[in-house]
Amino acid sequence: MIAQVRKALDCLPTADRQILHLAFEEDLSCADIMKIMGKPSVSAVTSHIYRALRRLKGLLERSGYFAEEFQKRREER
């Protein structure tokens, strides 16, 4: 499953990968990300993170990631 997420992340545009890395792996604030990426505002950063996460979710849905998770949970019951 982690491999699927990594593969989907690799399919994202560079800016999306960078902003998700800064936000979730480096745990930087939106203000810090704004400075690093040259964004005009904190709200631009939050909007970009939201759009990047939606793209990531779409890629994962198309790969069947969520269907596999659902099936695993049903089997565990």
C-alpha positions as CSV (number, residue, x, y, z in Angstrom):
1,M,0.0,0.0,0.0
2,I,2.8,2.4,0.8
3,A,4.2,1.6,-2.6
4,Q,1.0,2.7,-4.3
5,V,1.0,6.0,-2.4
6,R,4.7,6.6,-3.4
7,K,3.9,5.7,-7.0
8,A,0.9,8.1,-7.1
9,L,3.1,10.9,-5.5
10,D,5.6,10.4,-8.3
11,C,2.9,11.0,-10.8
12,L,2.1,14.4,-9.4
13,P,3.5,17.6,-10.8
14,T,6.8,18.7,-9.1
15,A,5.2,21.7,-7.3
16,D,2.5,19.4,-5.9
17,R,5.1,16.9,-4.6
18,Q,7.1,19.7,-3.1
19,I,4.3,21.4,-1.3
20,L,3.1,18.0,0.1
21,H,6.6,17.2,1.2
22,L,7.0,20.5,3.0
23,A,3.6,20.3,4.6
24,F,3.5,16.7,5.7
25,E,7.1,15.4,5.8
26,E,8.9,18.5,6.9
27,D,5.9,19.7,9.0
28,L,6.4,23.3,8.0
29,S,3.8,26.0,8.6
30,C,1.9,27.5,5.7
31,A,3.8,30.8,6.3
32,D,7.1,29.0,6.0
33,I,6.0,27.1,2.9
34,M,4.8,30.5,1.4
35,K,8.3,31.9,1.8
36,I,10.1,28.8,0.5
37,M,7.8,28.4,-2.6
38,G,7.4,32.1,-3.2
39,K,3.6,31.9,-2.9
40,P,1.8,35.3,-2.5
41,S,-0.2,34.4,0.6
42,V,-0.9,31.7,3.2
43,S,-4.3,31.1,1.6
44,A,-2.5,30.4,-1.7
45,V,-0.5,27.7,0.1
46,T,-3.6,26.1,1.7
47,S,-5.4,26.1,-1.7
48,H,-2.4,24.5,-3.4
49,I,-2.2,21.8,-0.6
50,Y,-5.9,21.1,-1.0
51,R,-5.6,20.8,-4.8
52,A,-2.5,18.6,-4.5
53,L,-4.3,16.3,-2.1
54,R,-7.3,16.0,-4.4
55,R,-5.0,15.1,-7.3
56,L,-3.3,12.5,-5.1
57,K,-6.7,11.1,-4.0
58,G,-7.8,10.9,-7.7
59,L,-4.7,9.0,-8.6
60,L,-5.1,6.6,-5.7
61,E,-8.8,6.0,-6.6
62,R,-7.9,5.2,-10.2
63,S,-5.3,2.7,-9.0
64,G,-7.8,0.9,-6.8
65,Y,-6.2,1.9,-3.6
66,F,-9.4,2.6,-1.7
67,A,-11.2,-0.5,-3.1
68,E,-8.4,-2.7,-1.7
69,E,-8.5,-1.0,1.7
70,F,-12.3,-1.4,1.8
71,Q,-12.0,-5.1,0.9
72,K,-9.3,-5.7,3.6
73,R,-11.5,-4.2,6.3
74,R,-14.5,-6.3,5.2
75,E,-12.3,-9.4,5.4
76,E,-11.0,-8.5,8.9
77,R,-14.6,-8.5,10.3
